[in-house]
Amino acid sequence: MMDKFKKVVTPKRVLALIILVLVLVFGFQNLNPVELTLIFFSVKVPLLVLILVLYVLGIISGWVYKKNDIKKIVSDVQKETKAELADLKKQVKSE
C-alpha cells in the first residue's frame, strides 16, 4: 500500500500541485476583466481566464521543448554508440 502511494505521490507531482494551487489562488484573487489586444482585435476577458490560458500554454510549451530535448539526447547517444561499436569492431579485426 505504501509503495503504491510513493509511486503516485512523487516530489515532482507535489510541486506541480502546489504551483497549480498558487496559480488558482492568484487567479481567483484577480477576477476583474482586462482588455486583451491582439493585432486586429481586442477582447475583454476575466484576468483569471487569461492567467489560466497562459499557464496551460506554458505547460504545453515546456512539454514540447522537453520532448524535443529528449529526442535529441537519444539521437546523440545512438550516434555515439554506433561510433563506439565501429571502433570496437576495428580493434577486434586488428588483433
N, C-alpha and C positions, 0 to 999 in steps of 0.2 A: 504493500500500500504506500509506504513512504517513498519507495523507488519511483513509483508512478508519479507521485506528487513532485519529486525532484526533477523528473523529466519534463513535466508540464510547466512548473514554475521555475524558469531559469532567470538568472540575473538580467539578461537581455530583455526578456519579456516583462519583468517587473519594471525596469527602467522605461520601456516603451509605454507601459500602462500609466506610470507616474507622469510622463510627458503628456500623454493624451489627456489625463485628468487636468493638468495645469492649463493646457490649451483650451479645454472646455470651460474651465472656471474663468479664464481670461476672456473667452468669447462671450459667455453669458453675462459678464460684467460690462460688456460693451455692445449692447443691443441696439444702440442708436443707428439710424440709417446714414449711410455715407454715399457720396456720388462717385461712381467708378466711371472714369472716362477712358475710352479706348479710341483708336484712331478716328473712326467715323461716327461713333455714337457714345452716349453716356447713359448710365442707368443707376438708379438708386437701389442699393441693396443693404440689408442689415449688416453691420460690421461682423457679427457672428458668422454669417454665411461666407463673407469674404475671407475671414480667418480660417474657417474650416476648409474652404476650397483650396486656399494656398497651402495649408498643411498637407492635404491629400496630394496636391501636385508635388510638394517636396518629397513626400514618401515615395511616390511613383518615380520621380527623377532619381532619387537615391537608389532605388531598387534596380532601375535600368542601368545606372552607372556601375553598380556593384556587379550586376550580371555580366556586363561587357568586360569589366575588370577581371572577373573570374575566367572568362573565356580566353582572355589574353594570357593569363598566368598558365592555364592548361596548355595552350598552344606553345608557349615558351618552354615549358617543361618537356613537352613531347619533342620539340626540336633538339633540346639538349640531350635527351635520352637517345634519340636517333644518332646524334653525333658521337656520343659515348659508345654506343653499340658498334658503330663503324670503326672507331679507334680500337676497341677490343678485338674485333674481327681481324684488323690489320696486325695487331700484336700476336694473335693466335697463329696466323698464317706465317708470320716471320720467324716464329720459334720452331 
